[in-house]
Amino acid sequence: MSYRVFMQESFNGHDAGKMVSGLDYTEAHLIQNQRKGVIVDAPDSYERQINEKVEKFRAEYKRMTESDDPVYKVEGAIDYYAKQMIEKLDKEVAELTQQWKDVYKVMQEEAARDAARFRRHITETESESARQHAIKAAQALKYGNDPSVLEELVRLAPQMPNGQKLALMDELERIESAANGKHGAAIKRLYSELSSVTNTDLMHVKVVELLGDVSVDRTYRNLKMIHRAYKHLPINMNNDHKVHSAYRTGVR
């Protein structure tokens, strides 16, 4: 079983603010015990159920194709039974995937409310200070092509209160526009420093945001691409039409 961990701090080669997948039990729990990150298991139940159904499909198909039962020796019999198995698996995976989407939607709504409540506590002083920093940086980049102002913000960011960090994050678009595609590394470092607030007070909001990239049906999608039962699909490596097309075009 693999684990998914949200990194609160950089550790063991994993960057802070990132979601790391595929960790084993030892490393995942080491990170959590060291308080460098937290194990995130929200999608695991759905992913695990889909994985189990995919493995069951593989086993049943293998048993059917290797069976000495005469019923499977009739021409077209395996394709007939495989079609029934496919319809069942497709339906089950679709239901589980939708269940996860419904759960994730609720998580998004809750995170949005929490983020809004947190932002309401940003003071006018914090907002104005962030705006002035952004204006100064934008002018230095636009008219003087001077990236030192970005390095200064990177140095100051850890000392800023969380409200000011969030307010300055909202001003980053102004800075990026003035940079005109340059100084990307410095802007990225600044964003990393500012977003540290989401690794603490708003960690769950950041986690929900990153979970938007998580797919619970990865093994099912892989199955459709490589398993012979799905050879009727254009994306499947066993698709006869794909093979014939490759020979016609000279591809081997």
C-alpha positions as a Markdown table, in Angstrom:
| # | Residue | x | y | z |
|---|---|---|---|---|
| 1 | Met | 0.0 | 0.0 | 0.0 |
| 2 | Ser | 1.3 | 3.4 | -0.9 |
| 3 | Tyr | 0.7 | 6.7 | 0.9 |
| 4 | Arg | 0.1 | 10.3 | -0.1 |
| 5 | Val | 1.6 | 13.1 | 2.0 |
| 6 | Phe | 1.3 | 16.8 | 2.0 |
| 7 | Met | 4.7 | 18.4 | 2.8 |
| 8 | Gln | 4.5 | 21.2 | 5.4 |
| 9 | Glu | 8.3 | 21.6 | 5.3 |
| 10 | Ser | 11.0 | 20.5 | 2.8 |
| 11 | Phe | 12.3 | 17.1 | 3.9 |
| 12 | Asn | 14.1 | 14.1 | 2.4 |
| 13 | Gly | 14.1 | 15.8 | -1.1 |
| 14 | His | 10.4 | 16.6 | -1.0 |
| 15 | Asp | 9.5 | 20.3 | -1.4 |
| 16 | Ala | 7.3 | 22.1 | 1.1 |
| 17 | Gly | 3.7 | 22.8 | -0.1 |
| 18 | Lys | 3.7 | 19.8 | -2.4 |
| 19 | Met | 1.7 | 16.6 | -2.4 |
| 20 | Val | 3.9 | 13.5 | -2.6 |
| 21 | Ser | 2.4 | 10.3 | -3.8 |
| 22 | Gly | 3.6 | 6.7 | -3.8 |
| 23 | Leu | 5.4 | 6.7 | -0.5 |
| 24 | Asp | 5.8 | 3.5 | 1.5 |
| 25 | Tyr | 4.6 | 3.1 | 5.1 |
| 26 | Thr | 8.0 | 3.9 | 6.7 |
| 27 | Glu | 8.8 | 7.1 | 4.9 |
| 28 | Ala | 5.2 | 8.5 | 5.1 |
| 29 | His | 5.0 | 7.9 | 8.8 |
| 30 | Leu | 8.5 | 9.2 | 9.3 |
| 31 | Ile | 7.5 | 12.5 | 7.6 |
| 32 | Gln | 4.4 | 12.7 | 9.7 |
| 33 | Asn | 6.1 | 11.8 | 13.0 |
| 34 | Gln | 8.8 | 14.4 | 12.3 |
| 35 | Arg | 6.0 | 16.9 | 11.8 |
| 36 | Lys | 7.3 | 17.7 | 8.3 |
| 37 | Gly | 4.0 | 16.7 | 6.6 |
| 38 | Val | 0.7 | 15.0 | 7.1 |
| 39 | Ile | -0.7 | 11.8 | 5.5 |
| 40 | Val | -3.7 | 12.6 | 3.3 |
| 41 | Asp | -6.1 | 9.7 | 2.9 |
| 42 | Ala | -9.3 | 11.3 | 1.6 |
| 43 | Pro | -9.3 | 9.7 | -1.9 |
| 44 | Asp | -7.8 | 6.4 | -0.7 |
| 45 | Ser | -11.0 | 4.5 | 0.0 |
| 46 | Tyr | -12.3 | 5.1 | -3.6 |
| 47 | Glu | -8.9 | 4.4 | -5.2 |
| 48 | Arg | -8.5 | 1.2 | -3.2 |
| 49 | Gln | -12.0 | 0.0 | -4.2 |
| 50 | Ile | -11.3 | 0.7 | -7.8 |
| 51 | Asn | -7.9 | -1.1 | -7.7 |
| 52 | Glu | -9.6 | -4.2 | -6.1 |
| 53 | Lys | -12.2 | -4.3 | -8.8 |
| 54 | Val | -9.6 | -4.0 | -11.6 |
| 55 | Glu | -7.5 | -6.8 | -10.1 |
| 56 | Lys | -10.7 | -8.9 | -9.8 |
| 57 | Phe | -11.4 | -8.3 | -13.4 |
| 58 | Arg | -7.9 | -9.3 | -14.4 |
| 59 | Ala | -8.1 | -12.5 | -12.4 |
| 60 | Glu | -11.5 | -13.5 | -13.8 |
| 61 | Tyr | -10.5 | -12.8 | -17.4 |
| 62 | Lys | -7.3 | -14.8 | -16.9 |
| 63 | Arg | -9.2 | -17.7 | -15.3 |
| 64 | Met | -11.7 | -17.7 | -18.2 |
| 65 | Thr | -9.0 | -17.7 | -21.0 |
| 66 | Glu | -7.0 | -20.4 | -19.3 |
| 67 | Ser | -10.1 | -22.6 | -18.4 |
| 68 | Asp | -10.6 | -26.0 | -19.9 |
| 69 | Asp | -14.4 | -25.5 | -19.6 |
| 70 | Pro | -15.9 | -26.2 | -23.1 |
| 71 | Val | -18.2 | -23.2 | -22.7 |
| 72 | Tyr | -15.2 | -20.9 | -23.2 |
| 73 | Lys | -14.0 | -22.9 | -26.3 |
| 74 | Val | -17.0 | -21.8 | -28.4 |
| 75 | Glu | -16.0 | -19.2 | -31.0 |
| 76 | Gly | -16.8 | -15.7 | -29.7 |
| 77 | Ala | -17.6 | -17.0 | -26.2 |
| 78 | Ile | -14.7 | -15.2 | -24.4 |
| 79 | Asp | -15.5 | -11.9 | -26.1 |
| 80 | Tyr | -19.2 | -12.3 | -25.1 |
| 81 | Tyr | -18.4 | -12.9 | -21.5 |
| 82 | Ala | -15.7 | -10.3 | -21.5 |
| 83 | Lys | -18.2 | -7.7 | -22.7 |
| 84 | Gln | -20.4 | -8.4 | -19.7 |
| 85 | Met | -17.5 | -8.1 | -17.4 |
| 86 | Ile | -16.5 | -4.8 | -19.0 |
| 87 | Glu | -20.0 | -3.4 | -18.7 |
| 88 | Lys | -20.0 | -4.3 | -15.0 |
| 89 | Leu | -16.6 | -2.9 | -14.3 |
| 90 | Asp | -17.2 | 0.3 | -16.2 |
| 91 | Lys | -20.4 | 0.9 | -14.2 |
| 92 | Glu | -18.8 | 0.2 | -10.9 |
| 93 | Val | -15.8 | 2.5 | -11.6 |
| 94 | Ala | -18.0 | 5.3 | -12.8 |
| 95 | Glu | -20.1 | 5.1 | -9.6 |
| 96 | Leu | -17.0 | 5.2 | -7.4 |
| 97 | Thr | -15.4 | 8.0 | -9.4 |
| 98 | Gln | -18.5 | 10.1 | -9.1 |
| 99 | Gln | -18.7 | 9.4 | -5.3 |
| 100 | Trp | -15.2 | 10.8 | -5.0 |
| 101 | Lys | -16.1 | 13.8 | -7.1 |
| 102 | Asp | -19.1 | 14.5 | -4.9 |
| 103 | Val | -17.0 | 14.2 | -1.7 |
| 104 | Tyr | -14.3 | 16.5 | -3.2 |
| 105 | Lys | -16.9 | 19.1 | -4.2 |
| 106 | Val | -18.0 | 19.3 | -0.6 |
| 107 | Met | -14.4 | 19.6 | 0.5 |
| 108 | Gln | -13.9 | 22.5 | -2.0 |
| 109 | Glu | -16.9 | 24.3 | -0.7 |
| 110 | Glu | -15.7 | 24.0 | 2.9 |
| 111 | Ala | -12.2 | 25.1 | 2.0 |
| 112 | Ala | -13.5 | 28.1 | 0.2 |
| 113 | Arg | -15.6 | 29.2 | 3.2 |
| 114 | Asp | -12.6 | 28.8 | 5.5 |
| 115 | Ala | -10.3 | 30.7 | 3.2 |
| 116 | Ala | -12.9 | 33.5 | 2.9 |
| 117 | Arg | -13.2 | 33.7 | 6.7 |
| 118 | Phe | -9.4 | 33.9 | 7.1 |
| 119 | Arg | -9.1 | 36.6 | 4.5 |
| 120 | Arg | -11.7 | 38.7 | 6.2 |
| 121 | His | -9.2 | 39.1 | 9.1 |
| 122 | Ile | -6.6 | 40.6 | 6.9 |
| 123 | Thr | -6.2 | 44.2 | 8.2 |
| 124 | Glu | -6.2 | 47.3 | 6.0 |
| 125 | Thr | -2.7 | 48.0 | 7.1 |
| 126 | Glu | -1.6 | 44.5 | 5.9 |
| 127 | Ser | -3.4 | 45.0 | 2.6 |
| 128 | Glu | -1.9 | 48.5 | 2.0 |
| 129 | Ser | 1.6 | 47.3 | 2.9 |
| 130 | Ala | 1.4 | 44.4 | 0.4 |
| 131 | Arg | 0.1 | 46.7 | -2.3 |
| 132 | Gln | 3.0 | 49.2 | -1.8 |
| 133 | His | 5.5 | 46.4 | -1.9 |
| 134 | Ala | 4.0 | 45.1 | -5.1 |
| 135 | Ile | 3.9 | 48.6 | -6.7 |
| 136 | Lys | 7.5 | 49.2 | -5.8 |
| 137 | Ala | 8.6 | 45.8 | -7.2 |
| 138 | Ala | 6.5 | 46.2 | -10.4 |
| 139 | Gln | 8.0 | 49.6 | -11.1 |
| 140 | Ala | 11.6 | 48.4 | -10.5 |
| 141 | Leu | 11.0 | 45.5 | -12.9 |
| 142 | Lys | 9.1 | 47.4 | -15.6 |
| 143 | Tyr | 11.3 | 50.5 | -15.8 |
| 144 | Gly | 14.6 | 49.4 | -14.4 |
| 145 | Asn | 14.7 | 45.7 | -15.1 |
| 146 | Asp | 16.0 | 45.4 | -11.5 |
| 147 | Pro | 15.4 | 41.9 | -10.0 |
| 148 | Ser | 17.1 | 42.9 | -6.7 |
| 149 | Val | 13.7 | 44.1 | -5.4 |
| 150 | Leu | 12.4 | 40.6 | -5.8 |
| 151 | Glu | 15.2 | 39.2 | -3.7 |
| 152 | Glu | 14.5 | 41.7 | -1.1 |
| 153 | Leu | 10.9 | 40.6 | -0.9 |
| 154 | Val | 12.0 | 37.0 | -0.7 |
| 155 | Arg | 14.1 | 38.0 | 2.3 |
| 156 | Leu | 11.3 | 39.9 | 4.0 |
| 157 | Ala | 8.5 | 37.4 | 3.3 |
| 158 | Pro | 9.2 | 35.1 | 6.3 |
| 159 | Gln | 9.0 | 38.1 | 8.6 |
| 160 | Met | 5.6 | 39.2 | 7.3 |
| 161 | Pro | 2.4 | 38.4 | 9.2 |
| 162 | Asn | 0.1 | 35.8 | 7.5 |
| 163 | Gly | -2.4 | 38.4 | 6.5 |
| 164 | Gln | 0.2 | 40.4 | 4.7 |
| 165 | Lys | 1.6 | 37.3 | 3.0 |
| 166 | Leu | -1.9 | 36.5 | 1.6 |
| 167 | Ala | -2.4 | 40.1 | 0.5 |
| 168 | Leu | 0.9 | 40.1 | -1.3 |
| 169 | Met | 0.0 | 36.8 | -3.0 |
| 170 | Asp | -3.0 | 38.5 | -4.4 |
| 171 | Glu | -0.6 | 41.2 | -5.8 |
| 172 | Leu | 1.7 | 38.7 | -7.6 |
| 173 | Glu | -0.1 | 39.1 | -10.9 |
| 174 | Arg | 0.9 | 42.8 | -10.9 |
| 175 | Ile | 4.6 | 41.8 | -10.3 |
| 176 | Glu | 4.5 | 39.0 | -12.9 |
| 177 | Ser | 3.0 | 41.3 | -15.5 |
| 178 | Ala | 5.8 | 43.9 | -14.9 |
| 179 | Ala | 8.5 | 41.2 | -15.2 |
| 180 | Asn | 7.2 | 40.4 | -18.7 |
| 181 | Gly | 8.2 | 36.8 | -18.6 |
| 182 | Lys | 11.6 | 37.4 | -16.9 |
| 183 | His | 12.9 | 36.6 | -13.4 |
| 184 | Gly | 10.7 | 33.5 | -13.2 |
| 185 | Ala | 12.9 | 31.8 | -10.6 |
| 186 | Ala | 12.9 | 34.7 | -8.2 |
| 187 | Ile | 9.1 | 35.1 | -8.5 |
| 188 | Lys | 8.7 | 31.4 | -7.9 |
| 189 | Arg | 10.8 | 31.7 | -4.7 |
| 190 | Leu | 8.7 | 34.6 | -3.6 |
| 191 | Tyr | 5.5 | 32.6 | -4.2 |
| 192 | Ser | 7.0 | 29.7 | -2.2 |
| 193 | Glu | 7.8 | 32.0 | 0.8 |
| 194 | Leu | 4.3 | 33.7 | 0.7 |
| 195 | Ser | 2.4 | 30.4 | 0.3 |
| 196 | Ser | 4.0 | 29.1 | 3.5 |
| 197 | Val | 0.9 | 30.4 | 5.2 |
| 198 | Thr | -1.1 | 27.7 | 3.5 |
| 199 | Asn | 1.2 | 25.1 | 5.0 |
| 200 | Thr | 0.1 | 26.2 | 8.5 |
| 201 | Asp | -3.1 | 28.2 | 9.2 |
| 202 | Leu | -4.6 | 27.3 | 5.8 |
| 203 | Met | -3.0 | 23.9 | 5.3 |
| 204 | His | -6.3 | 22.1 | 4.7 |
| 205 | Val | -7.2 | 24.6 | 2.0 |
| 206 | Lys | -3.9 | 23.9 | 0.2 |
| 207 | Val | -4.5 | 20.2 | 0.6 |
| 208 | Val | -7.9 | 20.4 | -1.0 |
| 209 | Glu | -6.5 | 22.5 | -3.9 |
| 210 | Leu | -3.8 | 19.9 | -4.6 |
| 211 | Leu | -6.3 | 17.0 | -4.4 |
| 212 | Gly | -7.9 | 18.5 | -7.5 |
| 213 | Asp | -5.1 | 16.8 | -9.5 |
| 214 | Val | -5.6 | 13.4 | -7.9 |
| 215 | Ser | -7.2 | 10.7 | -10.0 |
| 216 | Val | -8.7 | 7.7 | -8.2 |
| 217 | Asp | -9.1 | 5.6 | -11.3 |
| 218 | Arg | -5.5 | 5.4 | -12.6 |
| 219 | Thr | -5.3 | 1.6 | -12.6 |
| 220 | Tyr | -8.6 | 1.4 | -14.4 |
| 221 | Arg | -7.4 | 3.8 | -17.1 |
| 222 | Asn | -4.2 | 1.8 | -17.5 |
| 223 | Leu | -6.3 | -1.4 | -17.8 |
| 224 | Lys | -8.2 | 0.1 | -20.7 |
| 225 | Met | -5.0 | 1.0 | -22.5 |
| 226 | Ile | -3.2 | -2.4 | -22.2 |
| 227 | His | -5.7 | -5.2 | -21.5 |
| 228 | Arg | -6.8 | -7.4 | -24.4 |
| 229 | Ala | -10.4 | -7.3 | -23.2 |
| 230 | Tyr | -10.5 | -3.6 | -24.2 |
| 231 | Lys | -8.9 | -4.2 | -27.6 |
| 232 | His | -12.0 | -2.6 | -29.2 |
| 233 | Leu | -10.9 | 0.8 | -27.9 |
| 234 | Pro | -8.7 | 3.0 | -30.1 |
| 235 | Ile | -6.5 | 3.8 | -27.1 |
| 236 | Asn | -5.8 | 0.1 | -26.4 |
| 237 | Met | -2.4 | -1.3 | -27.5 |
| 238 | Asn | -4.0 | -4.5 | -28.8 |
| 239 | Asn | -6.4 | -2.6 | -31.1 |
| 240 | Asp | -6.3 | -4.3 | -34.5 |
| 241 | His | -7.0 | -1.1 | -36.4 |
| 242 | Lys | -4.1 | 0.6 | -34.6 |
| 243 | Val | -1.8 | -2.2 | -35.7 |
| 244 | His | -2.9 | -2.1 | -39.3 |
| 245 | Ser | -2.6 | 1.6 | -39.4 |
| 246 | Ala | 1.0 | 1.4 | -38.2 |
| 247 | Tyr | 1.9 | -1.0 | -41.0 |
| 248 | Arg | 0.3 | 1.2 | -43.6 |
| 249 | Thr | 2.2 | 4.2 | -42.4 |
| 250 | Gly | 5.5 | 2.2 | -42.1 |
| 251 | Val | 5.6 | 2.5 | -38.3 |
| 252 | Arg | 6.9 | -0.5 | -36.5 |
